[in-house]
Amino acid sequence: MKQKQLMYTPKHRFLSEIIKLYHEMGLPLHDNDIGPRIFSEFHKFSLVILFRRSKKVLRDFIAELYETKWPTWLNLRQIPSKSVLHNWCKKYTIEFLRELNRTFLKKKSPKLMAIDATGVDAYQRSKHYERRVNIDPIFNKLTIFIDVENMLIYDHVLQIKPRHDVKSAETIFKRTKLCKIKILADKGYDSEPLHKVARGKQNIMFAPIRNSKRKYPKGWNRRRCAKGDEQYPKRAHVESCIHSLKRRRIGNLHSKLHFMKKREMALQILIHNIEKMMRYIGMMLHIILDRPLLPKLL
């Protein structure tokens, strides 16, 4: 019988969230029946997340790992080499990482969502060099699908080449398991077929209609959006989430291969959600502990 539960004394809030997610996924402690078991599946899973969270190159991360408490907290027998950690990064597929994010957010029930896209620098070229050599900047396109109340990202699509906003939104709407929610979007998502895709999952989307000479736009859903929506100003929350994500997590992508870029982005999205949840829990504990005691009833 394989061990599946970890004996753990709380040491760090981020580590507690990783262990909780590891148990919810039901992953085995070891993925091999024969051979050495120096590193468990939990060690591999945790070190890959910590590496992406550090935003450092492999050599620097391994070198600085000796100076931290993480080897002690994770009960590592030895520090893995750069090549071993790189192989672990290639092990986890984008489908597995999406399932991690869905599992982490499965207890949430959002009602108001927003969608938007942005460009992510993936070539790390100097802006001065691009202007001097007259090279057009090249970006990967990221589309995120968030809950406007707590800024948690429920789904995303990373496109290596420029594509229309509707294509990535259609992928997200078909893939989502959320239903009976309202989705806020900008004019780039004004499309009657996209409204029908959202309706197919019992969701409703609001996107302002594009500028046109027509007095009455085509399509029942577009005519509904022409009347406006009182909750539309909350769509600006997705802009704030994109700004926070690009400033703190994904200023640029370090991976070069297209499939590794998508895996790196999926891990950064997961780390963003974990840190948001940690701050929310810390804030709630601060409110509860600082609440004055109720006077005793006489």
FIKOLVEX-653284 format. One record per residue: x, y, z negated of N, C-alpha, C, O in turn; residue in three letters. Coordinates in steps of 0.05 Angstrom, whole numbers, plus 5000, padded with zeros to 4 digits. Atoms other than C-alpha are relative to their C-alpha. Layout:
% residues N
XYZXYZXYZXYZala ...
END
This chain:
% residues 298
501749765000500050005000501850255000503550274983met 498449764998502950675021499050224981496650254976lys 500649785018503251264973498950235017500150305037gln 501149784985498851844996499750254983499250474994lys 500349785017498452294935502750094988504449924982gln 497549885011503952764910499650094971497650234966leu 500149905027505252874836501450275000503750305008met 499049734996506253624831499350184976497150184966tyr 500449795020507254154777500150275014502150325028thr 500049744985505354854803502550164995503350224972pro 497649845001511655254819499850255017500850465010lys 500349774982509755704877497349985015496549765022his 502750004989503055904906500049905029498149765037arg 499950094972505155794979500449705001499249575018phe 499650295001507655094962497449864992496849645002leu 502550135008501054944927498049995024496649795027ser 501750004977497255134991500949795020499249675033glu 499050204982501754695033499349724991498449555007ile 500750265011500654094987497049955003496249725009ile 502950034997493154214987499249935029497649765034lys 500650054972493054235063501049725008499749585024leu 498950264994497453615067498149784990497749585005tyr 501950205011492453215023497450015016496349795021his 502549984985486353475061500249875028498349775038glu 499650134974489353225127500349704998500049565017met 499750295003490452535097502449885013502449655022gly 497550104987497552465123501449814981501349844957leu 498550195016501751875099502550134989503550325000pro 497549895011507851995056502349955018504250115020leu 497950074980512251645108498649905025496649765024his 501150084975510851535181501449765012500749675035asp 498650244990515550935189499849784979500049834955asn 500050245017515050225160502749884997503349754977asp 497350114999522150035178502050235005501450405021ile 498049804996528350465173500350184975498950144955gly 499549835024531051005126497650194994496250285012pro 502149825009526251435086501250224983500350274961arg 498849775014530652015066498150234998497950364978ile 501949784999525452515088497249895003496749735021phe 502850094998518052405077498650185020499650385030ser 501649844981512552655123499450284988499250485002glu 500549755013511153195071502450195002502150435006phe 497649844997518453435074500250125028500850355031his 499949914972518153485150497950225005498550435016lys 502249814997511453835149500650274986500150484998phe 499449765015513654335096502350165011502150415014ser 497649864990520454505125499450135027500550355032leu 500749874975517554645194498450264995498950465008val 501549765007512555135163501850214988501550454995ile 498249815013517955465121501950125021502550365019leu 498249904979522455525182498650225017499750435022phe 501449804984517155885223499350244983499150474994arg 500649775017515356315163502450184997502150434994arg 497649845004522556545156500750185024502050395021ser 499549854976522856795229503050025006503950225018lys 497150004995530256615232500749785020499149615026lys 499150214983534356195279500649764983500949784959val 499750255014535555465260502550004982502449924959leu 497550015015542755545238499850174975500750094953arg 500249835023541256135192498149894979498649914955asp 501950115019535255795162501249784984500849774959phe 498750225014539155165145502150104981502450004958ile 497949905017544955565117498950144975500050104953ala 501249865023540455995072498249824983497549904961glu 501750185015536355395050501549904975500349844954leu 498450085024542155205003499850214978500250144954tyr 500049795020541355874967497350044987497050224970glu 502749965011533955804952499249774982500749584979thr 501050215018529755384904498349805015497349615003lys 501850184986525855044959500949715001499349534998trp 499150285001530254414961499249874973498549634973pro 500850115026528854324886497049964998496049764989thr 503050015002521354474892498949775018496949655011trp 501050214982520653984951501249734993500649535006leu 498750255008525053454916501549875024501349635029asn 498450104977529653394977502549854990503949954972leu 497550145006535152874973502450135013504650145001arg 497949864986539253255024498850205019496450185025gln 500949804981538753855070500249895028502349805036ile 499850104973537053665142501850175017502250415011pro 498349854982541553875199498250165019495850145020ser 501449834981539654375253498649835021496249895027lys 501250174979538353835305497649844989495649815004ser 502350155012533853435258497650184997495450095003val 502349825004529554035241498950085027496450115030leu 501049944974529054205315498349785011496349835024his 501750234991526453505330497450004985495349924997asn 502549985015521253595275498250215011495750175012trp 501649794988518954235308498649915025496449995031cys 501250104975517753865373498149774994496649695012lys 501750235007514153305336497050074999495349925009lys 502749935004507753675319498850145024499850345033tyr 501249904975503253795379498150244994497450294971thr 501849775004498754405390497349904991495950054976ile 502650105009492553965380500149944970498250004956glu 499750055029495153745311500050264984498850284963phe 499849755014496754465292497350154999496650284980leu 502749895000489754695313498249864979496649994965arg 501650155020486754145270500850084971499150094954glu 499149905026491054395211498550264993497550294971leu 501449755005487955085218497049964995495950094978asn 502850055005480954815224499549874973497549944959arg 500350135026481954385162500450214978499050204958thr 499549795020484654985123497650184996497150284974phe 502349825001478455395140497349875000495250005004leu 502550154997473154845139497950084979495550044984lys 501949935021469955095074498950285003497150364988lys 500949734995468855795101497549995019497349815036lys 502349984983462255995133499650295009497950434998ser 500249724991463156655171497450055014496149865025pro 502449924986457257035199500550215022499050235041lys 499349794980460557615237502949965009504749984993leu 497350054989466457475283500750215021498950365030met 499149824979470557885332502249875016503649705006ala 498050114982474957725391501450225015500250425023ile 498549804985480558115425502649875009503449664999asp 497550104989487058015463502250214998501650454997ala 497749825001494058315461502349875013502349625018thr 497650114988500858225493502149954979502450114960gly 497950075019506557885456502649985015502849835035val 497450014987513857995475501349734996501649644973asp 498850275002517057315490502849995012503949775014ala 497550014986523557515524502250154984504650124991tyr 498149875018526957955470502150175014504450175007gln 498249824985529958435520499950284988497950364978arg 499949735010532159125500498350185018498450165042ser 501649824984527259665521501750205016501050275038lys 498249824985533060115540501149865025501449985046his 499050164977535759555585497949985022498550005045tyr 502250034981528959465618499750265016499250255040glu 500249744986528560215634502450055018502150165040arg 497649944985535760255658500249845026501049935046arg 499950184977535259655705497450005016497249885037val 502649984987528059825724498649735002497849645024asn 501450265002525059155701497450044986497250174965ile 502649995013517759105686499949814976500749584979asp 500250185023516458825616498049785005495949825018pro 501750244996513458125616499149914973500749884954ile 501250075026508757915560498449745003497449675025phe 501950215002505057295539497450124988497650304972asn 502649895009497657425526498849834978498449594981lys 501150135023494757245458497150104996496650344994leu 502849945007487157215445499449884973499949644969thr 500650115026484857145373497050044994495750225005ile 502950025008477956985343499950014970500649814957phe 499749965029477257255272497350054987495350124999ile 502249915017472457355215500550284991502650334979asp 499449725005471758105207500050074970500950284962val 500249945029470458055132502649954986503350114968glu 497550075015477057725110502449985018504549905008asn 497850004981481457765173501249725004503649705013met 499050274995482257005177499649935029497549985041leu 500050074972483856745247499049715003500349534994ile 501250274997479456155267500949865025501049615025tyr 499050124976482056035336501650205016501450445011asp 498349824984486956315387500649855026500449615028his 499050114974489356215459502450175008502350415009val 497649874990496356375482500449935029500749705036leu 499750044972496956475557502850105009503550335003gln 497249934992503956485588499950225021501750395021ile 500349804979501656895648497550164996495750084982lys 502349835003496757475652497549865012497549775034pro 502550104991489557235657497850184990498250354972arg 502249835008482757565651499149934972499349704964his 500950045027479957645581497849794998497749644978asp 502350195001473757235598500949714999499649554987val 499150274998477756605613500749894972500049664965lys 499250095027480856555543497650004981497449824965ser 502349995018474356755509498249765006497049644987ala 501650234993470656205547501149754988499649584978glu 498850235013475655695522499549994970498949784959thr 500549995029474855925450497149944993496549794975ile 502850045006467255935453499149715004497549614989phe 500750284996466855235481501249824979500249604973lys 498550175019471854965430499050044971499349864955arg 500749955028468955285367497849824990496049735006thr 502150165013464754885318498150184984496350084971lys 501749825014461655505288497450055016497550065040leu 502649944987454355645303498450204984498950244960cys 501749795011449156185289501650234988501150324966lys 498349775008454356735285499750225022498950165044ile 499949784981454857415318502950065007504650074989lys 497349964990461057565360500150285012498550355030ile 499649734990463458275373502450005019504549885013leu 497849994980467758425435499950285013498050435010ala 499949744986469859025477499049965029498049755036asp 501150004973468159195549501349795018500149715039lys 498750204983473158705577498649735000499149565018gly 501550255002468558135556497250025009495549855004tyr 502749954990462358415590499649815024500449875046asp 500550214980460257795629497549844993497349734971ser 502450155005453457475635500549704997499349584979glu 499350285005456356765643501249954973500849744960pro 498850045027460456865579497950024978498149884958leu 502249995019454157065542498549734999497749644978his 501450264999450956415565501649784986500549604974lys 498350195014456956015540499750034970499549834955val 500449965029456156335471497249914991496949794970ala 502750095006448656205473499849694998498249584983arg 500050305000450155465487500849894973500149664967gly 499250095027453255415417498350144978499050144955lys 501949865018447355795385501350254988500650334965gln 498849765009451656415378499150235018498050195040asn 500849774985450257125401502450195002503750244982ile 497749824996455457595431499050285007497150315021met 500649734992455358345436502550125011504650134998phe 497849864987459858705485498950245016497050195032ala 501149774984458659415513500349955030502349835039pro 499950044971457159415587502050195012502550415002ile 498049844985462359675636498650245013496250245018arg 501049774986461560345670499149925028500649795043asn 501150084974457160265731498050215010496950364993ser 502049824989452660665777497249894997495250045000lys 502650125004447060185763498650114975499950154954arg 501549915023441660445717499349784981499449814957lys 500650235016439759755693502049785008501949695031tyr 498150214993445359235689498749735005496549684996pro 501050264994444358535716500349814976502349834961lys 499950205021442857975667498650094974498750324966gly 501649945024438357935606501850074976501250264961trp 498249955023444157915556501450265003501950404983asn 498649744996447658515587498050234995498850434984arg 501949795005441258915584499550034970499050244959arg 500249995029440658725510502450164988502050314969arg 497649865010447758975498500050305006501250464992cys 500249724993446159635533498650174979498950414978ala 501549865021441659815474501850074976501050224958lys 498249955022447659815426499649814976497749654976gly 500150175024448959465359501150154977503350274979asp 499149855023449559765290502549894987503950034972glu 497650125012455059275269502550025018504649925010gln 497849994981459459425329502550144989504750064996tyr 497649875010464159905291501849814985504249864982pro 498350195014466659295252501949855018503649715009lys 498250134981469959045315502950114997504849975005arg 497349885003475759515298501749834980504249864980ala 498550175018477759005244501849815015504049745005his 498250184985480558545298502450155010504650035013val 497649844992485159115321501950024976504350004980glu 498349995024487659175249501449734996503749724988ser 498850265004488758425246502349955020504349845013cys 497950034980492758435311502550174992504750074995ile 497749835009497059015285501549874977504049864977his 498750135023498458645220501549755009503749695000ser 498850254990499957995257502650065016504649925012leu 497749944984504858325305502250134983504650104989lys 498049875017508358735251501349814981503749834975arg 499050175021509158175200500949725010502749614999arg 499550284992509257515239501149975028503049825032arg 499250074972509957545315500850265015499650335035ile 498949784984513958155336500949915027500550055047gly 499350144975516657685389500249704995500649624972asn 499850295002516856945403502949915005504150015023leu 497350094998523456585393500349775019502549735030his 499850244983521855955433500250095029499250305037ser 499749954971523555915507498149845017497049945037lys 501750184984519455325533497150074994496450154972leu 502849925002512055445545498549854978496949974963his 501550155021509554875500501150064972499550044953phe 499049925027514255085443499050274992498750324968met 501249745006511555795448497349974988496550104969lys 502750055009504555535438500049884972498349944955lys 499850125027506655115378501050204980500050214957arg 499149795018510455695347497750194993497450274970glu 502349825005504356145355498049874982496950004964met 501950135017499755625324500949994971499350024953ala 499050005028504255565263500050284988499450314964leu 500149725011504756325256497150074992496750214973gln 502949955007497056355257499349864974498049984957ile 500550145025496755825203501250144976500050164955leu 498649865022501856195160498650264993498350334970ile 501649765005497956835169497549954983497050094964his 502450075016491656495143500649924972499250004953asn 499250085027495256185084500750244983499850264960ile 499249765015498256855063497650184994497450294973glu 502549845005491457205071498449874977497450014959lys 501450145021488256675027501450034973500150064953met 498549965025493856734975499450284988499050304964met 500549735010492857484970497150034990496650174970arg 502849985009485257404965499749864973498349974955tyr 500150155026486056884908501350164978500350184956ile 498649845020491157324873498350254992498350324968gly 501749765006486457934878497749924982497050064963met 502350095016480557534850500949934971499549994952met 499050065026484757274792500750254984500250274960leu 499449745013487157984777497450134990497450254968his 502549885008479958224775498849864976497849984958ile 501250165022477657654730501550044974500350074953ile 498449985025483457704681500050284988500250314964leu 500049735010483058464676497250094992496850324983asp 502849935006475458454665499850024969500649844955arg 500249985030473858714594498149804989496149725002pro 501650215013470858214547497250114993497050354986leu 502749915007463358244535499850044970500949874955leu 500349975029461458514467498449774988496549675000pro 501450215013459157994418497250094992496850314982lys 502849955008451757954407499749974970500549784958leu 500450005029449758124336497549844993496849814970leu 
END
